[in-house]
Amino acid sequence: MHEQTGFAVAIDGPVGVGKSTAARILAANLNMIYIDTGAMYRAVALYNMRMGTDKKDAQAIAASLPDIEIAFTPAGSVLLNGEDVSADIRNQAIADYTSTIAAYAPVREKLTAQQRQLARSGHVVMDGRDISSQVLPWAQVKIYLDADPRIRAKRRFEELQAKGQPAEYARVWEETLIRDERDINRAFAPLVQTEDAIYIDTSYMNLDKMVAEITRHVERELRV
């Protein structure tokens, strides 16, 4: 049994589909709380990278979890053991490390429990890969965003360029395929579209249209 409180919008989908950006804007527009679950996994990755832990050492990663505290400020900054790491977790090295450790059951169990606790704080928008299926199966609105892999890779490549981070499209394309394979085929909490999730193909949608489409479904449920 999962305790149902408040109102939740769960947005799932593969890497590079625009989940986080759309979720953040949606939450701001509807005066809801945005919970960046990806940032939580990245914070775990950052802690272990700083400790020099091999990302393939699942036991060492699991052993580190009691020493990790993750929180968000009201402005949305990510705190790792009290330190603002919002900027430190946004690079390709962290993304690569995160993709591996996010498949480990102890990591997902710890963060899933915290995400459920955060969702009890009121009206929330939460994005990730297993929000509808595992984290908030009671969410009133479930959205599954998707897009052609090549378009997702292009979006990710352009995002990295805009941030001034070095990137090669060929590598971003390869990483997109690798992360899709990991997310879909991992044994614990894989990426799936639940039967009650609304499927939205964003391949040829700009951000405004994407947010408008999601908002339409959320507002309809809020009126019920």
C-alpha positions in Angstrom: 0.0 0.0 0.0 1.2 3.5 -0.9 -0.1 6.4 1.1 -2.0 8.8 -1.2 -1.9 12.4 -0.2 -2.0 15.6 -2.2 -2.0 15.7 -6.0 0.8 14.3 -8.0 1.9 14.5 -11.7 4.3 11.7 -12.7 6.3 12.2 -15.9 8.4 9.4 -17.2 10.4 8.8 -20.4 13.8 8.1 -21.8 16.9 10.3 -21.7 16.8 13.5 -23.7 13.0 13.7 -24.1 12.6 16.9 -22.2 11.1 15.6 -19.0 12.9 17.8 -16.5 12.5 21.0 -18.4 8.8 20.4 -19.1 8.2 19.3 -15.5 9.9 22.4 -14.1 7.9 24.8 -16.2 4.6 22.9 -15.5 5.2 23.1 -11.8 5.9 26.8 -11.9 2.9 27.5 -14.1 0.5 25.6 -11.8 2.1 26.6 -8.5 3.1 23.1 -7.7 6.3 21.7 -6.3 8.9 20.3 -8.7 11.0 17.3 -7.5 14.0 16.6 -9.6 14.6 12.9 -9.1 17.4 12.8 -11.6 19.3 15.3 -9.5 19.1 13.0 -6.5 20.7 10.1 -8.4 23.3 12.5 -9.7 24.1 13.6 -6.1 24.7 10.0 -5.1 27.0 9.7 -8.2 28.9 12.9 -7.2 29.5 11.7 -3.7 30.9 8.4 -4.9 33.0 10.0 -7.6 34.6 12.3 -5.0 35.3 9.3 -2.9 37.0 7.6 -5.8 34.5 4.7 -5.8 34.4 2.6 -9.0 30.9 2.9 -10.4 30.9 -0.8 -11.1 31.4 -1.6 -7.4 27.8 -2.1 -6.4 28.6 -3.1 -2.9 30.7 0.0 -2.3 28.0 2.2 -3.7 25.4 0.6 -1.5 27.7 1.0 1.6 28.0 4.8 0.9 24.2 5.4 1.1 23.9 5.9 4.9 26.5 8.8 4.6 24.5 10.6 1.9 21.8 13.2 2.7 20.0 14.9 -0.2 17.7 17.9 0.1 16.2 20.7 -2.0 16.1 24.4 -1.1 12.8 26.3 -1.7 14.5 27.7 -4.9 15.2 24.2 -6.2 18.9 24.0 -5.5 20.2 20.5 -4.7 22.0 20.0 -1.4 24.4 17.1 -0.8 25.1 16.8 2.9 24.3 20.5 3.2 26.5 21.6 0.2 24.8 23.2 -2.8 25.9 20.9 -5.7 23.4 22.1 -8.3 26.2 23.1 -10.7 28.6 20.2 -9.9 26.1 17.5 -10.9 25.5 18.9 -14.4 28.2 17.4 -16.6 28.7 14.4 -18.8 31.0 12.6 -16.5 28.3 12.7 -13.8 25.7 11.6 -16.3 27.7 8.6 -17.3 28.4 7.6 -13.7 24.8 8.0 -12.8 23.5 5.9 -15.6 25.4 2.9 -14.1 24.6 3.3 -10.4 20.9 4.1 -11.0 20.4 0.5 -11.9 21.5 -0.7 -8.4 18.5 -1.8 -6.2 19.8 -0.3 -2.9 20.2 3.1 -4.6 16.7 3.1 -6.1 15.2 1.8 -2.8 16.8 4.6 -0.8 15.8 7.4 -3.2 12.4 6.0 -4.0 11.5 6.1 -0.2 12.7 9.7 0.0 10.8 10.7 -3.2 7.6 9.3 -1.8 8.2 11.3 1.4 8.7 14.5 -0.6 5.5 13.9 -2.5 3.5 14.1 0.7 4.4 17.8 0.9 1.5 18.9 -1.3 0.9 19.2 -5.0 4.0 17.9 -6.8 5.3 17.3 -10.3 8.0 14.5 -10.4 9.9 13.2 -13.4 12.1 10.2 -13.9 12.0 6.7 -15.4 10.0 4.8 -12.8 7.7 7.4 -11.2 4.5 6.0 -12.5 5.4 2.4 -12.1 7.3 2.4 -8.8 7.6 5.7 -7.0 4.1 7.2 -7.2 1.8 4.5 -8.6 -1.1 6.5 -7.1 -0.4 9.7 -9.1 -3.5 11.3 -10.4 -1.8 12.1 -13.7 0.7 9.9 -15.4 2.5 11.1 -18.5 4.9 9.1 -20.7 7.0 11.4 -22.9 8.9 9.8 -25.9 10.7 10.9 -29.0 12.9 9.5 -31.8 16.3 8.5 -30.3 18.1 10.6 -32.9 16.1 13.7 -32.0 16.7 13.1 -28.3 20.5 12.8 -29.0 20.4 16.0 -30.9 18.6 17.8 -28.1 21.1 16.6 -25.6 24.0 17.6 -27.8 22.6 21.1 -28.2 21.9 21.3 -24.5 25.6 20.5 -23.7 26.8 23.0 -26.3 24.5 25.7 -24.9 26.1 25.1 -21.5 29.6 25.5 -22.9 30.4 21.9 -22.2 32.5 19.9 -24.7 30.4 17.4 -26.7 30.6 15.3 -29.8 27.3 14.3 -31.4 28.5 10.8 -32.2 29.3 10.2 -28.5 26.0 11.7 -27.4 24.2 9.4 -29.8 26.1 6.4 -28.6 25.4 7.3 -24.9 21.7 7.8 -25.7 21.4 4.2 -27.0 23.5 2.8 -24.1 21.3 4.6 -21.5 18.1 3.5 -23.2 19.3 -0.1 -23.1 20.2 0.1 -19.4 17.0 1.9 -18.5 14.7 -0.5 -20.3 16.4 -3.8 -19.5 17.6 -3.3 -15.9 16.2 -5.9 -13.5 15.1 -3.4 -10.8 12.5 -0.7 -11.7 13.0 -0.5 -15.4 11.7 2.2 -17.7 8.1 1.3 -18.7 5.0 3.0 -19.9 2.3 2.0 -17.5 -1.2 1.2 -18.9 -2.7 4.3 -17.3 -0.1 6.7 -18.6 -0.8 9.2 -21.3 1.6 8.7 -24.2 3.0 11.9 -25.8 5.4 11.8 -28.7 7.5 15.0 -28.5 9.6 14.3 -31.6 8.2 17.3 -33.5 7.0 19.4 -30.6 8.7 22.5 -29.3 8.8 23.1 -25.6 5.8 25.3 -25.4 3.6 22.8 -27.2 4.9 20.0 -25.0 4.1 21.9 -21.8 0.7 22.9 -23.2 -0.2 19.3 -24.0 0.8 18.1 -20.5 -1.0 21.0 -18.9 -4.2 20.2 -20.7 -4.3 16.7 -19.2 -3.4 18.0 -15.7 -6.0 20.7 -15.6 -8.6 18.3 -16.7 -7.8 16.0 -13.8 -7.7 19.0 -11.4 -11.3 19.9 -12.4 -12.6 16.4 -11.6 
